[in-house]
Amino acid sequence: MVMRHMDLDDIPADYRGWWRITETSQWSSRFLDSLGPALLSLNGHDDRLRIHCLVAYVNWKPTKTGVSCTWEGAWEYDPMSGSGRVTLSKDSRLKGSIRIKDGDSSTFVAVRAAEPDEPLPPPPSYRDKWRRR
């Protein structure tokens, strides 16, 4: 899958970097880290999202009030796509929403985080479901 990624300069400086998702309105906080720490990157290249059982590639673009995105990935092994948006609150937390096409939507809150030691894995393929043992 090839997704167009924007130039780093397109993302407002205050938004750039890694964000740790700490809460959502839809999914239990107990399971946010099912696949590893719930993270979101806004770096302008190879951006990823990992939350609960979702791993996705993210394509960001600036808006008048923040940054919006489209994403493609997998929930467990099922292909998913959707959209989202984020704004920066006065307390420097990222507040946003994520929507799954023809499915759930949720708001979330994230705080600044360090880049993970290991890169986030790519979304699993549906074929991988039958290869695991």
Salt bridges, closest charged atoms under 4 A:
ASP33 OD2 - ARG20 NH2 2.82
ASP91 OD2 - ARG93 NE 2.96
ASP128 OD1 - ARG131 NH1 3.15
